[in-house]
Amino acid sequence: MNPQLYGKYRSRANVFKALAHPARLFIVHELEKGEKCVTDLTRELGMDASTVSRHLSILKNAGIIDSRKHGTQVFYYIKVPCILKFCSCVESVLESVAKEKLHSL
């Protein structure tokens, strides 16, 4: 594989890595409903603000979410809504695997 093609796939892998944590998947799911601030997400996740902020940073650096300031608060939102189609596709894969397991019994 040439370096340019490798770089392209490495970039894609970085997006997958950003989603590869239950808390970050939860954040994406919550942001699908609308903008949220760290305080909202901290309460919903049951994690401390620094941990939630780290997860948000990873998602933001991957280009999945973005933020806007309103007064002293920062609100996060999904930057690229098509990521939700990917999450839906993952659900279809899981359903397919579950059906295969059920039929193999």
Beta strands, then each sheet from edge to edge (+ up, - down):
strand 1: 36-37
strand 2: 65-70
strand 3: 73-78
sheet 1: 1+ 3- 2+
end
